[in-house]
Amino acid sequence: MPEIFFHPMSSPIPMQRITDNSDPENDSLIFSAVRFGPEHIPAAAELEKICFSDPWSESSLRYLCESDVTYGVAVVCGDRLCAYGGMEYVLDEAAVTNIATAPEFRRRGCARLVLSSLESFAVSHGVKRIRLDVRESNVPARNLYTDCGYAVSGRIRGYYRRPREDAVEMEKTL
């Protein structure tokens, strides 16, 4: 199991690191969570195409960097974007907009690192409840969210396209 280290930064949330020693080809992979910025957009757009049937465009991803009501996290290993995610927040509520992890970095704690970083930022900004939607068939993501304390709060019929599928609504009190 990867170890998680917290390091203070000038950002309102601490930088979080995971050291993954599970890959015998690498002595140690260090994943760092940093604020999602314009420099991450091209790689995130490519990751969107790999992970989602209805990917966000670069201009949609730019919204995570430029809006006063959004916050994004990038998980990097060296100069490589391994995962990223974002949320919108208003007053004391937030909604996770997306979390994507490169296939070769799945099951190494990257999505959990994105989610915990988003939650840390949310708490520091007075958010008391965070919600998200997930494809009904995305069992690994649903399991992650459940493990992180999210509970099913509803269902949206036919929410996703390509293929048409229901969304499971989940939420957590922070």
N, C-alpha and C positions, 0 to 999 in steps of 0.2 A: 504494500500500500504506500503510495507517495506521501512524503511528509510535506506539510504546508507551513511556510514561514511568512510572517507578516513584517513588512518593513515600512516605516513611515516615509511619506513623500510630501512634497509641497501641495499635492492634490488633496481634496477633502476626504478621500478614502485612502487607506493604506495600500501600498503596492503589495501584492500577494505573489508568492512564488511556490511552485511545486517542484520538487526534485524527484524525477522518475528514474529509478534504477532497474526497472523491469526489462529493459532492452539490452541483451547481451552484446549487441553490436556497438552500443554507446556506453561509456563509463557512467555518464549521468546526463540526463536531459534536464535543463532548468527552464521551466515555463514561468513567465512573468506576466502579470495582469497590469495593463497600463490603460490610460484613457484613450479611447478610440479617436483618431484624428484623421485629417485629410490624407496623410501618408499611408493609411490603411485601406483607403477606399478601393483602389484597383484590385488588390488581393482579395478583399472582401467580396467584390463583385464576382470574381472568379469562383470563390467559395460558394457564393449563392447559387451559381449555375450548377455546381457539383451536387449541392445538398438539397435543393428545392426545385420542384417542378414549375413553380411560378416565382422565379427569382426577382429580388429587388434590383433596380437599376442603380448605376453610380449616383444619379441625382437623388434617388430615394435614400441611398446610404449617406449622402452628404448631409441630409436632414439630421442625422444623429450627431453631427459635429457642429451644426450651425444654429439649431433651434435652442431657445431658452428653456424649453420644456422637455428636452431629451438628454439622455446620457448614454454613452456607449463605452464598452470595454473591449479591448483587444488582448488576446493571450498570445504572446510571442515566445519563440524559442530562437534566440539569436536574432536574425533579421527576418525570420519566417513567421507569417501570420498562421497560427494553428487553430484559433477559434475566435469568435467575436460574438457580441450580443448587444442589444440596446433596449431602452425602455423610454416611455413617456411618463412624465409625472406632473400632477397638478394638485396643489394643496396637500392633502394627506393620503392621496392614492396614486398608485403607479401601475402601469401595464407593461409587461415585457413584450417587446415587438418582435424580436427574433433572437435565436441563438443558433449558431452554425459552427460545426467542428469539422476540420479536414478529416477525411476517412482514416488516414494513417496516424492521426493523433486521438482517435476515439478510444474510450475506456482507459484514459490516462489521467483523468481528473480535470481536463480543460474546460468542459462545459460547466462542471461544478464550480470551478474557479471563476468563470464568467458570472454565473448566477450569484455566488457569494459576494463578488465585487459589486454587482448591481445592487444587491440588498444592502451592503454597507453604505453605499452612496445614498440610497433611498432613506435609510435610517438617519443619516447625517443631515438630511434635508426635510425631516419631519414627516416622512411617509409612514403611515401606520398599517396600510394594507396594500399588498401587491398581487396582481392577477396576471394570468396568461391563458392563451389558447394553444392547444396542441392537437395534431391529427390523432384521431381515435386509434389508427393503426400504428402510431409511433410509440410502441411499447417501451423501448429503451428510454426515451425522453420522459414518458409518463412515470416510469419507475424512478428516474432521477428526481423529478419534481416531488414525488411522494416521499422519497428518502430525505429530501430537503425541507419537508414540513408542509408541502402544499396539499390541499384537499380538493376533491372534485366539488364544484359549485353549480355546474349546469352543463348544458350541451347546446350547440348551435347546429341545427340540421343543414347539411349541404354547404357549409361555410367555405371549405377548400375547393379549389378547382384543380383539374389535371392531376389526378382524377378527383371527381366530385366525392367529397367525404365530410362527415361530421367533425366538428371541433369539440373537444372536451375542454370545458372551462375549469380552471383551477385557481385557487387563491390561498394566500397565507397572510396571517396577521403578524406584523413585525414587532 
